[in-house]
Amino acid sequence: MDTDEVDWSALQARAVEAVGRAYAPYSRYPVGAAALVDDRRVAVGCNVENGSYGVALCAECGMVSDLVAGGGGRLVAVVCVDAAGEFIMPCGRCRQLIHEHGGADCRLLTPQGDLSMAEVLPQAFELKPPS
Ligand code: THU
């Protein structure tokens, strides 16, 4: 799917909708994520925390779970927002997760504009799953 076709404002709206559902009572830092999938559906996620702080689920984890549970596919374009609806950068673990499911050419809308995953995660770790 051509990335020129990405409706970034529609994706941002879905991420803003998701951030409103975040469960972040410990950090008080809600996050929403939305991604366009190569079959044109949209995968979404929000962060879900836990009293055992270290096991918080990032919004991007929920988004990738939605991708896989919804039938799989490849991430084409991703938006992550905070409670104010501002674009935020995914953490290191989530960059790896997005790279695995979207590849180096997947686009990410960042505070510096539209960047590729190759730019936000150079020299990504890649391991082919055994067949
Ligand atoms: N968080 C995300 O949801 N995504 C990120 O990429 C960075 C951090 C969440 C985890 C935790 O619930 C809160 O933000 C504060 O770190």
py3Dmol code that shows the C-alpha trace and the ligand (Angstrom):
import py3Dmol

protein = """\
ATOM      1  CA  MET A   1       0.000   0.000   0.000  1.00  0.00           C
ATOM      2  CA  ASP A   2       1.326   3.435  -0.983  1.00  0.00           C
ATOM      3  CA  THR A   3       2.183   5.611   2.023  1.00  0.00           C
ATOM      4  CA  ASP A   4       0.962   8.683   0.063  1.00  0.00           C
ATOM      5  CA  GLU A   5      -2.527   7.332   0.761  1.00  0.00           C
ATOM      6  CA  VAL A   6      -2.146   7.564   4.560  1.00  0.00           C
ATOM      7  CA  ASP A   7      -4.796   9.754   6.177  1.00  0.00           C
ATOM      8  CA  TRP A   8      -2.680  10.938   9.106  1.00  0.00           C
ATOM      9  CA  SER A   9      -5.416  13.036  10.692  1.00  0.00           C
ATOM     10  CA  ALA A  10      -7.828  10.058  10.716  1.00  0.00           C
ATOM     11  CA  LEU A  11      -5.119   7.939  12.348  1.00  0.00           C
ATOM     12  CA  GLN A  12      -4.392  10.673  14.886  1.00  0.00           C
ATOM     13  CA  ALA A  13      -8.123  10.814  15.716  1.00  0.00           C
ATOM     14  CA  ARG A  14      -8.139   7.050  16.374  1.00  0.00           C
ATOM     15  CA  ALA A  15      -5.065   7.373  18.605  1.00  0.00           C
ATOM     16  CA  VAL A  16      -6.707  10.241  20.525  1.00  0.00           C
ATOM     17  CA  GLU A  17      -9.822   8.093  20.965  1.00  0.00           C
ATOM     18  CA  ALA A  18      -7.627   5.263  22.312  1.00  0.00           C
ATOM     19  CA  VAL A  19      -5.713   7.486  24.746  1.00  0.00           C
ATOM     20  CA  GLY A  20      -9.044   8.319  26.358  1.00  0.00           C
ATOM     21  CA  ARG A  21      -9.387   4.638  27.257  1.00  0.00           C
ATOM     22  CA  ALA A  22      -5.900   4.206  28.726  1.00  0.00           C
ATOM     23  CA  TYR A  23      -5.544   2.703  32.192  1.00  0.00           C
ATOM     24  CA  ALA A  24      -2.605   4.609  33.627  1.00  0.00           C
ATOM     25  CA  PRO A  25      -3.411   5.335  37.304  1.00  0.00           C
ATOM     26  CA  TYR A  26       0.226   4.893  38.425  1.00  0.00           C
ATOM     27  CA  SER A  27       2.182   6.980  35.952  1.00  0.00           C
ATOM     28  CA  ARG A  28      -0.765   9.232  35.053  1.00  0.00           C
ATOM     29  CA  TYR A  29       0.707   9.207  31.570  1.00  0.00           C
ATOM     30  CA  PRO A  30      -1.945   7.840  29.218  1.00  0.00           C
ATOM     31  CA  VAL A  31      -0.821   6.847  25.719  1.00  0.00           C
ATOM     32  CA  GLY A  32      -2.849   5.993  22.623  1.00  0.00           C
ATOM     33  CA  ALA A  33      -1.589   4.328  19.453  1.00  0.00           C
ATOM     34  CA  ALA A  34      -3.190   3.723  16.070  1.00  0.00           C
ATOM     35  CA  ALA A  35      -1.848   2.138  12.914  1.00  0.00           C
ATOM     36  CA  LEU A  36      -2.981   1.718   9.355  1.00  0.00           C
ATOM     37  CA  VAL A  37      -2.650  -1.925   8.298  1.00  0.00           C
ATOM     38  CA  ASP A  38      -1.846  -2.984   4.720  1.00  0.00           C
ATOM     39  CA  ASP A  39      -5.422  -4.247   4.211  1.00  0.00           C
ATOM     40  CA  ARG A  40      -6.636  -0.743   5.202  1.00  0.00           C
ATOM     41  CA  ARG A  41      -8.006  -1.668   8.603  1.00  0.00           C
ATOM     42  CA  VAL A  42      -6.848   0.298  11.654  1.00  0.00           C
ATOM     43  CA  ALA A  43      -5.278  -1.307  14.753  1.00  0.00           C
ATOM     44  CA  VAL A  44      -5.438   0.604  18.030  1.00  0.00           C
ATOM     45  CA  GLY A  45      -4.087   0.321  21.562  1.00  0.00           C
ATOM     46  CA  CYS A  46      -3.753   2.164  24.842  1.00  0.00           C
ATOM     47  CA  ASN A  47      -1.415   1.615  27.753  1.00  0.00           C
ATOM     48  CA  VAL A  48      -2.615  -0.631  30.559  1.00  0.00           C
ATOM     49  CA  GLU A  49      -0.693  -0.424  33.809  1.00  0.00           C
ATOM     50  CA  ASN A  50      -0.529  -2.738  36.804  1.00  0.00           C
ATOM     51  CA  GLY A  51       0.346  -2.343  40.483  1.00  0.00           C
ATOM     52  CA  SER A  52       3.501  -4.286  39.682  1.00  0.00           C
ATOM     53  CA  TYR A  53       4.858  -1.260  37.807  1.00  0.00           C
ATOM     54  CA  GLY A  54       7.370  -3.126  35.641  1.00  0.00           C
ATOM     55  CA  VAL A  55       4.712  -5.091  33.803  1.00  0.00           C
ATOM     56  CA  ALA A  56       2.874  -2.099  32.324  1.00  0.00           C
ATOM     57  CA  LEU A  57       1.659  -2.742  28.799  1.00  0.00           C
ATOM     58  CA  CYS A  58       2.537   0.056  26.403  1.00  0.00           C
ATOM     59  CA  ALA A  59      -0.095   1.363  24.002  1.00  0.00           C
ATOM     60  CA  GLU A  60       1.910  -0.012  21.069  1.00  0.00           C
ATOM     61  CA  CYS A  61       1.783  -3.516  22.591  1.00  0.00           C
ATOM     62  CA  GLY A  62      -2.006  -3.321  22.646  1.00  0.00           C
ATOM     63  CA  MET A  63      -1.976  -2.007  19.091  1.00  0.00           C
ATOM     64  CA  VAL A  64       0.164  -4.916  17.870  1.00  0.00           C
ATOM     65  CA  SER A  65      -2.045  -7.346  19.769  1.00  0.00           C
ATOM     66  CA  ASP A  66      -5.062  -5.811  17.985  1.00  0.00           C
ATOM     67  CA  LEU A  67      -3.193  -6.246  14.667  1.00  0.00           C
ATOM     68  CA  VAL A  68      -2.438  -9.919  15.257  1.00  0.00           C
ATOM     69  CA  ALA A  69      -5.751 -10.819  16.924  1.00  0.00           C
ATOM     70  CA  GLY A  70      -7.583  -9.024  14.108  1.00  0.00           C
ATOM     71  CA  GLY A  71      -6.067 -11.256  11.444  1.00  0.00           C
ATOM     72  CA  GLY A  72      -2.445 -10.103  11.148  1.00  0.00           C
ATOM     73  CA  GLY A  73      -0.987  -8.067   8.309  1.00  0.00           C
ATOM     74  CA  ARG A  74       1.712  -5.431   8.113  1.00  0.00           C
ATOM     75  CA  LEU A  75       1.762  -2.015   9.782  1.00  0.00           C
ATOM     76  CA  VAL A  76       1.982   0.744   7.172  1.00  0.00           C
ATOM     77  CA  ALA A  77       1.763   3.911   9.276  1.00  0.00           C
ATOM     78  CA  VAL A  78       1.723   4.483  13.050  1.00  0.00           C
ATOM     79  CA  VAL A  79       0.720   7.391  15.305  1.00  0.00           C
ATOM     80  CA  CYS A  80       1.295   7.506  19.085  1.00  0.00           C
ATOM     81  CA  VAL A  81      -0.103  10.318  21.217  1.00  0.00           C
ATOM     82  CA  ASP A  82      -0.120  11.508  24.809  1.00  0.00           C
ATOM     83  CA  ALA A  83      -3.127  12.808  26.745  1.00  0.00           C
ATOM     84  CA  ALA A  84      -2.824  16.189  25.029  1.00  0.00           C
ATOM     85  CA  GLY A  85      -2.967  14.508  21.616  1.00  0.00           C
ATOM     86  CA  GLU A  86       0.687  15.403  20.936  1.00  0.00           C
ATOM     87  CA  PHE A  87       2.784  12.912  18.978  1.00  0.00           C
ATOM     88  CA  ILE A  88       5.230  10.941  21.106  1.00  0.00           C
ATOM     89  CA  MET A  89       8.065   8.606  20.236  1.00  0.00           C
ATOM     90  CA  PRO A  90       7.586   4.913  21.029  1.00  0.00           C
ATOM     91  CA  CYS A  91       9.970   3.497  23.648  1.00  0.00           C
ATOM     92  CA  GLY A  92      12.842   1.268  22.505  1.00  0.00           C
ATOM     93  CA  ARG A  93      10.987  -2.014  23.052  1.00  0.00           C
ATOM     94  CA  CYS A  94       7.992  -0.738  21.099  1.00  0.00           C
ATOM     95  CA  ARG A  95      10.172   0.469  18.214  1.00  0.00           C
ATOM     96  CA  GLN A  96      11.393  -3.123  17.941  1.00  0.00           C
ATOM     97  CA  LEU A  97       7.813  -4.389  18.018  1.00  0.00           C
ATOM     98  CA  ILE A  98       6.668  -1.944  15.315  1.00  0.00           C
ATOM     99  CA  HIS A  99       9.717  -2.820  13.213  1.00  0.00           C
ATOM    100  CA  GLU A 100       8.919  -6.543  13.464  1.00  0.00           C
ATOM    101  CA  HIS A 101       5.347  -5.997  12.260  1.00  0.00           C
ATOM    102  CA  GLY A 102       5.860  -3.125   9.845  1.00  0.00           C
ATOM    103  CA  GLY A 103       9.478  -3.338   8.706  1.00  0.00           C
ATOM    104  CA  ALA A 104      11.996  -0.624   7.918  1.00  0.00           C
ATOM    105  CA  ASP A 105       9.612   1.195   5.542  1.00  0.00           C
ATOM    106  CA  CYS A 106       6.734   1.558   8.013  1.00  0.00           C
ATOM    107  CA  ARG A 107       6.056   5.270   8.626  1.00  0.00           C
ATOM    108  CA  LEU A 108       5.823   6.881  12.057  1.00  0.00           C
ATOM    109  CA  LEU A 109       4.414  10.344  12.693  1.00  0.00           C
ATOM    110  CA  THR A 110       6.850  11.913  15.176  1.00  0.00           C
ATOM    111  CA  PRO A 111       7.308  15.369  16.698  1.00  0.00           C
ATOM    112  CA  GLN A 112       9.888  15.804  13.873  1.00  0.00           C
ATOM    113  CA  GLY A 113       7.404  14.780  11.188  1.00  0.00           C
ATOM    114  CA  ASP A 114       6.827  11.621   9.160  1.00  0.00           C
ATOM    115  CA  LEU A 115       9.840   9.300   9.548  1.00  0.00           C
ATOM    116  CA  SER A 116      10.538   5.699   8.555  1.00  0.00           C
ATOM    117  CA  MET A 117      11.207   2.955  11.074  1.00  0.00           C
ATOM    118  CA  ALA A 118      14.680   2.704   9.517  1.00  0.00           C
ATOM    119  CA  GLU A 119      15.243   6.253  10.756  1.00  0.00           C
ATOM    120  CA  VAL A 120      13.845   5.759  14.249  1.00  0.00           C
ATOM    121  CA  LEU A 121      15.406   2.315  14.765  1.00  0.00           C
ATOM    122  CA  PRO A 122      18.603   2.133  12.718  1.00  0.00           C
ATOM    123  CA  GLN A 123      20.367  -1.223  12.574  1.00  0.00           C
ATOM    124  CA  ALA A 124      17.335  -3.003  14.016  1.00  0.00           C
ATOM    125  CA  PHE A 125      17.774  -6.474  15.428  1.00  0.00           C
ATOM    126  CA  GLU A 126      16.254  -8.950  12.978  1.00  0.00           C
ATOM    127  CA  LEU A 127      15.766 -12.660  13.534  1.00  0.00           C
ATOM    128  CA  LYS A 128      13.863 -14.814  11.081  1.00  0.00           C
ATOM    129  CA  PRO A 129      11.340 -16.980  12.936  1.00  0.00           C
ATOM    130  CA  PRO A 130      12.206 -20.665  12.357  1.00  0.00           C
ATOM    131  CA  SER A 131       9.985 -22.253   9.668  1.00  0.00           C
TER     132      SER A 131
END
"""
ligand_1 = """\
16
THU
N 4.243 4.035 27.441
C 3.602 3.645 26.294
O 2.423 3.271 26.337
N 4.307 3.668 25.141
C 5.594 4.080 25.016
O 6.155 4.001 23.926
C 6.288 4.633 26.175
C 5.622 4.461 27.482
C 3.510 3.980 28.690
C 4.001 2.948 29.674
C 3.520 3.522 30.991
O 2.187 3.100 31.197
C 3.523 5.030 30.761
O 3.597 5.222 29.360
C 4.686 5.761 31.427
O 5.896 5.203 31.061
"""
view = py3Dmol.view(width=600, height=400)
view.addModel(protein, "pdb")
view.setStyle({"model": 0}, {"cartoon": {"style": "trace"}})
view.addModel(ligand_1, "xyz")
view.setStyle({"model": 1}, {"stick": {}})
view.zoomTo()
view.show()
